[in-house]
Amino acid sequence: METLFKEAANEIKNKDYILITAGAGMGVDSGLPDFRGKEGFWRAYPFAKKLKVSFEQMANPYWFEKDPHLAWAFYGHRLNLYRETSPHEGFYKLLEIAESKKDYFVVTSNVDGQFQKAGFSENKIDEIHGSIHYLQCTIPCSNHIWSAKDTKIKIDFENFKALDPLPKCPYCQAVARPNILMFGDFNWIGDREESQHIRFSNFLSKIDYGNLAIIEFGAGKAVPTIRMTSEHLANRYKASLIRVNPRDYEVPKSHISIPMGAKEAIEKIYNYL
């Protein structure tokens, strides 16, 4: 394993640009659930087991129409959890590494805002599935996206229902929802993410072939968007891919696989830099 850490550290040392890609596994060491498998989701949300619904079924705009108090109990609990959770130490070491380079960027499927909380620049993050810290109209009546910083959700945990008042659209007074791309979601307003993606494209336009290291954390196979992005860009820019994952750690030939959690792997690599 020590050889792997040295190889990863050398790849990072020898590159001027860093791309960090991250899935749900990145936040596990902070105490956040990754909802891996139906049983994992049910352990985090026993009410879902009673309803016999999976994460994919619960994370669906359908519930904002059928039962908005249930929908907001689920997303309100997550909003409160993410607000209360502190990023693990690995985030800060990773930021130090990133800021030592000419430039860096983060592409994540996480909606928790942990990278921003750890000090990563808002202008250097592409949240491809949106963010729970922003809201939109459920209809939607317009393309307006607004901050959830003043939104407070109180929950009756016994019945798993959000208490009134629910968040409302400031324009039409319909129920609001998180600005997150859900499963089967045709009403997500992607304008904020599109702006992030433009900044990401501008970052990529500066990179010389062979001068980029990609470090991927906790990106599983169930929704493989992050893994596919990492591999595509590694191939396109002749970049080194360092994949950190305790379970789904397989990598294309000539890249680096580190089979452990994000926090421990970052600390090990950091020690060789």
Buried (B, 14 or more C-beta within 10 A) or exposed (E): EEEBBBBBBBBBEEBEBBBBBBBBBBBBBBEBBBBBEBEEBBEBBEBBEEEEBBBBBBBBBBBBEEEBBBBBBBBBBBBBBBBEBEBBBBBBBBBEBBBEBEBBBBBBBBBBBBBBBBEBBEEBBBBBBBBBBBBBBBBBEEEBBBEBEEBEBEBEEEEBBBEEEBBBBEEEEBBBBBBBBBBEBEEBBBEBBEEBBEBBEEBBEEBEEEBBBBBBBBBBEBBBBBBEBBBEBBEEBEBBBBBBBBEBEEBEEEBBBBBBBBBBBBBBBBEBB
